[in-house]
Amino acid sequence: MPLQVLKSEKAAIYPVTLIFFLSALIVLSHVAAIYGQHYKTYDALENMHRHATIQLLAEIEKNKIPE
């Protein structure tokens, strides 16, 4: 009985659209997860670089020879 419903062209569109939207949702969530991971990585690298720069400037100031 359910197979007769899918023989109709209008009824066959619903499973196709359901599969399309579910796959689009999966792809979008995957892209969002990857973006979040890249953002965390670049943010951590920027913070490390900033702290290294501050330490380097403090060391230069500490070893500065007065004129």
HELIX and SHEET records of a PDB file:
HELIX    1   1 PRO A    2  LEU A    6  1                                   5    
HELIX    2   2 GLU A    9  LYS A   62  1                                  54    
END                                                                             
